[in-house]
Amino acid sequence: MAEGGIQWISEAFDTYCLTFARGLGIAELVRRMGGDAGTIREGLTADEAMDWSFEKGSVARLGTCGGWAFALEHWSAEGMERRTLRDVSRGTEAVVYLNGGAPPRWFLYAEDGRIMGDFEPGIETDQLGGDDPGRLVPAMQEVGLLLPDGTAAPDVNEEIKILEMGERHFGLTLPREVVEHGPLAAVSFAPF
């Protein structure tokens, strides 16, 4: 799949919960998120996944790119559940973005079952959450979310900046054409 960073997702979708897990396959990511890998459907576009979500509830489109598995939920946020994120990151690392359509946006980073850092853009360094929030400070400063003194940078596009941080710091990327217009595997997280 061709790669294209992740900043473009802010233009393509009004809402999303985007979960990345380094080095996992799609089936393992689904299992760790609490789904049944045996129910993965192939070849759903974003519109088809939306139709399926009306019937099933939480639906994620799935893929791998740049060494990371991803689950893109357009209308749910299973990936934001802290227990889920801990499970997803066991033995690896995971990144989750949430854009519910209106601020706040949210970013979480977990490693080996621990949430190391989480924040909503616009907060100060001392307001960062997680077990090791200072780990994210250099990356946040690099993209302009935080000023050198640890205060929030004024007048920045916070959604773009947290997506840019994922590209630069974690090497996150998605195949834009396929994610935006093409078919991807999909799974419902609804109870059976």
HELIX and SHEET records of a PDB file:
HELIX    1   1 ILE A    9  ALA A   12  1                                   4    
HELIX    2   2 ILE A   26  ARG A   32  1                                   7    
HELIX    3   3 ALA A   37  THR A   39  5                                   3    
HELIX    4   4 ALA A   46  LYS A   56  1                                  11    
HELIX    5   5 GLU A   78  MET A   80  5                                   3    
HELIX    6   6 ARG A   82  SER A   89  1                                   8    
HELIX    7   7 THR A  125  GLN A  127  5                                   3    
HELIX    8   8 PRO A  133  LEU A  136  5                                   4    
HELIX    9   9 VAL A  137  VAL A  143  1                                   7    
HELIX   10  10 GLU A  158  PHE A  170  1                                  13    
HELIX   11  11 ARG A  176  HIS A  181  1                                   6    
SHEET    1   A 8 ARG A  41  LEU A  44  0                                        
SHEET    2   A 8 LEU A 184  SER A 188 -1                                        
SHEET    3   A 8 VAL A  59  CYS A  65 -1                                        
SHEET    4   A 8 TRP A  68  GLU A  73 -1                                        
SHEET    5   A 8 TYR A  16  ARG A  22 -1                                        
SHEET    6   A 8 GLU A  93  ASN A  99 -1                                        
SHEET    7   A 8 ARG A 105  GLU A 111 -1                                        
SHEET    8   A 8 ARG A 114  PHE A 119 -1                                        
END                                                                             
